[in-house]
Amino acid sequence: MYGRKVFLLILFVICSCTSLLNAQNRLDIAGMGLGRATVAFARGTDALTINPANIITPDTISSIRFTVMPIGAMVGSSVFSIKDINYYFGGDGTLDASGRWNPRYLPPQERDKFVQLIDNGTISAQVETMPIGVVVTVPNFGAVGFSIVNSLQLQLRFPTNFSKIFDGYGGKEPLDLSGGLYNSLLFTSYGLSYAQSIRAADTNRNFLNTVNIGVTVKLVRGYSIQEIDQSNTAKITPYIPATWDSTYNWAIDLRYKAQAAGISPQEAGIGHFTGFGGSSAGIGLGMDMGFWGTFTKPDSMGRQASFAFSLLDVGSISWKTSTKSYNADVRDTIKGVAQLTDTQIDRLKGNARTEHFNTLMPIRFRVGVVIPLGTTVWEIPVTAVADYTQGLNTTGINTTVPRFGFGMQFGKKGIVGRIGFQAGGIEGTGISAGIGSNWETINFDISAGSVRALFGYALAHLFDYSAGVKFHLPLHKLRFF
C-alpha cells in the first residue's frame, strides 16, 4: 500500500518535470548495412549527412546526382524485447466485460526479474527523411550539394535505483534517483554543401594521391524540444528507517532543470517531413566539416585505400516561440504521501517561466578507413571499412557512448551485398546487413541495422531499417547540354 503511494509520488515528480517528451543518422542507408562505417566510403548524395568532403566523385564530366525521399526509422530498447513487452504488458490472456485485456499479476519472482531490467535502461526512437538531396559535380570546380533533412528523435534513460519503485519500496531506506535522461527533438535542416578535390602533381606518389575537403552550412528550423538532462536528482529520506508509519516525516530533496519549446504531438505532422510545413519554434545555424584522402594508387577496379574524418552538426538552435523553463531546488518535509498538501505539490513542481534558451545540435565526430582487399570471395571483390564515432553531447538521440563499426562490401558493380558489426552508441551491439546496386544511372539501397530482428523479432531489442533510391545523370549525355 505504502509502496504504491511512493510510486505515485515519484511518478508525479517525474511527470511534473516532463509533461512532454523532450536526439545519429538514419539516412546512411548503405552505411547501416556496413555497421555504419562509411565516413570514408560514402560518395555523392550518400555523403550529404556523413562527410561533405565525399559529395565529390571521381567523375571527369559534369553530372548530377539526386535521391528520391530516402527514409530511415529506428525504435529500440535496452530494457525490453518484444517478448518482454508482450509478457509484462500484454495482459493475462483474458478479457474484461469491456473487451480490454485484464492486467497480468506478477508474483514476487517475476516482479524481481522485471525490475532488474529497468535501472539505467534506455528507450529510443528516431525517424529521418530527406525530401531533397542533390549533388552537382563540375570538373575542375568541385561539387555543390543541397539537402533538406527532417529528423524526429527521442531518448529516455531510466535513473539509477528506479527499479526500487516497483520492488516494494516502503520508505524504510533512502531512495536516490539520479542519472536519468529524457528528451525529444524535432527539426528540419536546409544544407548547402561544397567540396573540392586536390590531386597530387606527382602521379607516382602512393600517399595522399587525392585529398577532398568539404563543408556544409545549415539553416535549422526547430519545431519542438523538451529536455531534462542527466544531472537532475530526486531523493526521499525517511527520518526513522527502522519502522514504517504514515505519521513519520520524510525529507524530500528535488533538483531539476527542464526546458520545452513547441508542442511535439501537434508539430509532428506530415508537412514537417517535406521540410515545408509547420511553424518554427526556434531557428539555428549548423555546420558539417569533412576531409578525405587516399594513400594507395587505384587498383585494377579503381579502388583505393583511404581514410577520412568529419565533424557533424556543430551549431545550436535558439528557441523563442512558446518556450518554458522549469527549475526546482526543493528541500521539504512531508508527513507521508497521503498528507501532501497543495502548497507542497506546487513547490515540487518548481518555478516555470517563459524565456528564450539555446540548445546545441547533436554534435559528433567520425573517423574511418576503407581498405580494398586483394583477395576475392567466389571471384567477387571485397572492400573492408571501419569507423569510430564519438558523440560530444546528449542532445536528442545523440550519446557520448562511443560507437565502433566494421563492415564488408561484396562486389563493385551491379548488385552489391553488405554486412557489418557495430558496438556502442545508442544502438548497442548488433549485426547489420544490406543490399544495393552500383549501376550507371539508377541505384537503390536497403539495409537493416538489426539482423536479429529479421529472424527472431520476438527476442529483438532494436528495430532499425532504411531504404532509398538514387539517380545519376551524366549531363553531357543530355541533348540540351
N, C-alpha and C positions, 0 to 999 in steps of 0.2 A: 504493500500500500504506500509506504513512505518512499520506497524506491521509485514507484511510478510518479509520485509528486516531484521528486528530484529531477526525474527525466523531463517532466513538463516544464520545470523551471529552466533547465538548461536549454531545452528546445525554444522556449520563449526568448532567452538571451540571444541565442544564435539567430532566430528569425528577426528579432528587433534590429540586429546588425545587418542582416542580409535579406531584406524584404524582396529583393530581386536578385537573380543570378548576376553576379559581377565577374591573351591567349596565345608550328613549323610549316610546313609547306605540303599541301596535298596535291598540288599541280605538277609535281616532279614525277610524272607517270612512269617513264622509263626507269627513273631512279628508284621508285618504290620497289620494282622488281629486282633491283640490284642492291638491296639493303640501304637505299638512299645514299649511295656512294657515287655521286655524279658531278661533284663540283668541278672536276677536270674533264668530264666526259660529255656533258650535255652541250648541244650546239643549237644555234638558231633560236626559234621560239621556245624550245625546251629550256633554254638558259635564261629567259627573261626574269624568272624569280629565283634563280640558283646562283648564277655568276654572270654579270653583264659583260665581262670580257669575252664570253663564249657565244655571244649573239653573232659574231662574225664567223664565217665559214670559209672553207678552202676554195670557194667559187672564184674563178678567174673572169666571170662575166657578171653582168648585173642580174639580180634575181630578187624575188620577193617570196617570203615565207609567211604563212598565217595559219591560225588554228581555228577550229570550229567548236566553241564552248566546251573545252575540257572541264571535267568536274572531278573532284575528289572528296570523299567523305570517310570519317573515322568516328567510331564510338567504342569505348573500351573502359575496362575497369581492372585494377589490380586487386580488387576486393572480391567481386563475384563473377563466376562464369554463368553462362546461360542456364546450366543445370542448377547452380546455386539459387539463381533468381526464381526459377520455377519451383524449386523445393521450398524455399523460405517464404516466398511471397505469393505463390500460386494458389494458396488455399489448401484445404484438406481433401479436396476431391468431391465435396458435397455442396449443394446449393441451398440458400435460404429461401424463404417464401417469396422474396422479390426477384429471385433468379441470380443473385450475386453469390460469389464463392464465399463459403464460410472460412474464416481465418484458421490458419494452422496453429495448433498449440505445440510449443516446443518444450519437451521435457528437459530437465537440467543438463543432461549430457549433450543434447543437441544445441541447447542455448549456448553452452560453453564453446562449442565448435564454431557457432555463428559469430560470437563476439571476438574470437581470435582473428577473424578476417578483417576486422574494421580498422584497428589502430594504424595510423599513417597510410591508410589505403587511399588510392587516387581514382577518381572517376573523371573522364574527359571525353570531349566530343568536338568535332570540327567539320565544317563544310566549306569548300572553296570552289569558286568558279572563275573562269577567265572569259568574259564576253568578247573581248577583243585582245588579240595578240598577234602583232605583225612585225616583221623584220625585213628591211630593205638593205641589200648589200650592193655597194658600188665599188668596183675595183679602183684601187689607189686612193680611195676616200675613206673607206671603213664601212661600218654598218650602223643603221639607225633603227631603233625599235620603239614601238608604242604598245602599251598594255593597260588594260583595266582588270583589276583583280578584286574580287569580293571575298571576304572571309568572316565567318561566324565561329568563334572559339569559346570553349567552356572548360573550366578546370575546377575540380573540387578535391581537396585533400583533407581527410579527417584528422583531427588533432590527436596527439598522444593522450592516452587514457580515456578516449571517447567510449571504448567498449565497456567501461565501468558503469556507464549509464544503464546499459542493458543487463549487466552482470549482477543484478540485485543490489545495487548500491543503496545503502540505507542511511547514509550520513554519519557513519561511525568513524570515518577517517577522512583526511583532506582529499579533495578532488581538484586536480590541477589539469586544465585543458589548455594546451599550447601547441604551436606548430601547425595549426590548421590554415588552409588557404582556400579561398572561394572567390572566383571571378569569372566574368564573361566579357567579351569584346566583339563588337560588330562594326566593320568599317569597309570602305572601298578605297583603293589606291589607284591613282592615274599616273603611270610611269612613262617617262621619256628617257630612252637609253641611247648611248653612243659607245662604240668600241672601235679601236684601231689596232691594226696588226703591224708589228715591226719585225722585219726579216733581216737576218744577218747578211752582211755584204759578202762574207766568205762562205760560199756554199759547201765547203769541205768541213766546216765546223760541226762537231757532233753535239755540243752542249748549247742549249738555247738557240737553236736554229730559227725559231719563231717565238715572238712574245706578243701576247694580246693584253691590252689594258682596256677597262671599260667602267662606265659609271651609269647609274640610273637615278634620276631625280623624280621624286614622287610628291604629288599633291594628295593628301589623305582626307577623306570625309568620314568622320566618326559618327555613327548612328546611335550607339549606346555603349555604355560601360558601367559595370557595377563591380566593385572590388573590395576585398578585405585582405590585407597581407598577413604573412605568417608570424609577425611579431605580436599579434594580439593574444591575450590570455584571459582566462576566467578561472577563478579559484573559489572554492567553497570549503570553509574550515569549521567543523563543529567545535565548540568550546569544551564539550565533555564527550570525548570519543568513546568512552568505555560503555556507555548505555545509550539508549535512544528514548527520547521523549519530545513530543512536538512543542513543549513549552521551553525547551532549551534554545538559547540563542545560537545563530550561525553567523560567521563572518563571511561577507561577500566582497571579493576583490575582482573588479572587472575593468579591463583596459582594452580599448579597441579604437581603431580609426577606419571608417568606411567612406567610400565615395561612390556617387552614382550620377549618371547623366543619360538622358534619353530613356526610352521605355522598350525593353527587349521584345516582349510579345507583340507590341504594335509595330515595331520597326523592322522585324524580321519578315518582311513581305517580299513577294516575288519581284517587285520593282527594284529592290535593292540589289538583287542578284543579276540585274542587267547593268548596274552601275549608273543608272539614270533616274532612279526613283527615290522617293522619301525625302525627308527634311533632315538636314545635318544638325547634330547636337554638338559637334566640335570640328575644328579644322586643324590640320597639321602638315608638316613637311618631313619627308624622309629621304634617305639616300642608300643605295647599294653601291659597293665598290668591289672590283674584282681584278684578278691577274691570272694569266695562263701562260705557260711556257713549255716548250718541248726540249728534250735533252737526248734524242736519238734521231737519226735520219729515218725517213719513211721506209717501211718495208715494202715487199712486192705488192701488198694490197693497200698501200698508202697510210698504214697505221704508224703512229709514233708514240713512244713513251713520253708522258707529260705529267706536269704537276700544276696545281692551281690553288688559289685561296680566294675567299670572298668574305666581306663584312656586310651583313644584310640588315635592313630596316633600322638604320641609325636615324633617329629623329624622335619627335614627340607629337602628341595631339593636345591642343588647347580646347578644353571643354567649357562652353559658355552658355549653352541652352539647357534650361531645366536641370541645372547642376545642384547637387546637395552633398554636403559633407556631414558625417556623423562622428562625434568624438565622445568618449566616456573614459573617465578615470575615477571610478566609484569605489569607495570603501564604506561599507554599511553593515549593519547587523539586522537580522530578521528573526522573528520567533516562529520558525517552521514555515513551510511552504504555504500552509493554509492561512497563515496570518499576514501574508503580503498585503500591504496597503497600496492604494492607487499612487500615492506620493512616492513610495519606494519603487514601484514599477516604472514611473516616469523617470526617476533617477537612473535606473538601469538602462533605460533607452538612450541615455546620453543626450548631448546637445546636437540638434540638427539645424544646419544653417545653409543658406544658399550662397555659394561663392564659386568663382572660377578656379579651375585647377588644371594642371598639366600632367599627362602620363606618358611614359616612354613607350615607344614601339617595341615589339618583341625582338630585341637586338640579339644577333647570334653570329658566330664566326665559324667558317668552314674551311678545311684544308684537306686536299686529297691528291691521289695519284692514279694514273692509268698506265698499265703495263700490257702491251700486246705479247701474248705468249707464243713462243716459237713452235710449240707442239700443237697438234690438232686432235679433235675428238671426232672419229669417223669422217676424217678429212674436212671437218668444219673448223674454221679458225676460232680461237678463243681469246677474249680480252678480259683481263682482270682489273678491277677497280677497288679502291679503298678510300674511306673518308673518316674524318673526325669532325664532329660538330659540337660547339660549346655555346650554350645559351648564356647570355650575360644578365638576364633578369627573368622574372616570373610573370611578366605581362601576358594576359590571355592564356594560351596553351603552351607558351614558351616555358622552358625549365632550365635551371642551372645544372641539372644532372647531365653529364656529357654523353654523347651518342657515338658509338663506333659502328661503321658499316663496311661490309665486304661483299663484293658481288662478281659474277662472271657472266659475260655475254657470249653466246654461241652463235656465230655467223657474222657476216659483214654486209652482204647484200641480200635482198629479198626478205624472207621471213627470218626473224632472229628470236632466239629464246633467252631468257634471263632468269637467274636465280641469285638470291642474296641472303646474307645473315646480318642481323642488326642486334645491338645490345645497348641498353641505357636509354636516355631520353624519356619522353613521356610514354613511348610505346613499350619499353622493356625489351626482353629477349624474344626473338622470333625469326622464323624462316619466311622469306618473301619470294615471289615468283612473278613472271610476266612474259608477255609475248608482244611482238611488234613487227614492223616492217621497215625496210630501208630502200624503197624504190625511188625512182627519179621524180615523180610528181606527187602522188597521194600516198600518205602513210597513216598508220594507226598505232596506238599503244594501249594495252590493257594490263593492269597489274593488280596484284593482291598483296597487301602488306602483312597478311596473316594467313599462311597456307593452312595452318591448323584449323582455322575457321571454315575452310572449304571442305575439309574431310571429316571434321568432328566438331561441328558447330556447338553442340551441347556443352563441351568442355572448354570452349574457347573463351578467352577474356577480351580479345581485341578483334574488331571488325574494321578493316581498312582497305578500301578499294578506290580505284580511279581509272578513268578512260578518256580518250580524246582522239581527234582526227587532225592531221596536219597536211598542208598543201605547200608545194614548192613550184614556183613558176619562173623558169629562166626567161627573162624579159626579151632577150634577143630573138627568141622563137615566136614572139607575138608580132603580127603584121604591122601594128600601129607603132611599134618601137623601132 
